[in-house]
Amino acid sequence: MFSIEWDREEGSVHYAVFAFSRPNHPLAWLGYPFTRMLQKRFIRDSQRAMVEASAPANIR
């Protein structure tokens, strides 16, 4: 889940990603470090995409 808040007075945009994961199978723990790396990359990439999408040239 994610949320976006726009403060019109300040002209700022706040973006947050909420994710919960808890591996509950023993084999899932083996891949957990890789999964965490992918989750962190998703957050970084989604933040970058939001910055690009909200750039003044992209706002109609």
C-alpha positions in Angstrom: 0.0 0.0 0.0 1.2 3.5 -0.6 0.0 7.0 0.1 0.6 10.4 -1.5 0.0 13.7 0.3 0.1 17.1 -1.4 0.5 20.1 0.8 -0.7 22.9 -1.5 0.4 25.7 0.9 4.0 24.5 1.0 4.0 23.0 -2.5 5.4 19.7 -1.1 4.5 16.2 -1.9 5.0 13.3 0.6 5.1 9.7 -0.6 5.1 6.6 1.7 5.2 2.9 1.0 3.7 0.5 3.6 4.7 -3.1 3.3 4.6 -6.0 5.7 6.2 -9.4 5.0 6.9 -12.3 7.3 8.3 -15.5 5.8 6.6 -18.4 7.5 8.0 -21.3 5.6 11.6 -22.6 6.4 12.6 -22.4 2.7 11.4 -18.8 2.5 14.0 -17.9 5.1 16.8 -19.0 2.7 15.7 -16.4 0.2 14.9 -13.8 2.7 18.0 -11.6 2.2 17.4 -11.6 -1.5 13.8 -10.7 -1.0 14.7 -7.8 1.3 17.1 -6.5 -1.3 14.3 -6.6 -3.9 11.9 -4.9 -1.6 14.4 -2.1 -0.9 15.0 -1.7 -4.6 11.3 -1.5 -5.3 11.0 1.4 -2.7 13.9 3.2 -4.2 12.7 2.8 -7.8 9.1 3.8 -6.9 10.3 6.9 -5.1 12.3 7.9 -8.2 9.3 7.2 -10.4 7.1 9.4 -8.2 9.7 12.3 -8.3 9.8 12.1 -12.1 6.0 11.9 -12.4 5.5 14.9 -10.2 8.1 17.1 -11.9 6.7 20.4 -13.1 7.1 19.4 -16.8 4.9 16.3 -16.2 2.1 18.1 -14.4 -0.8 19.1 -16.7 
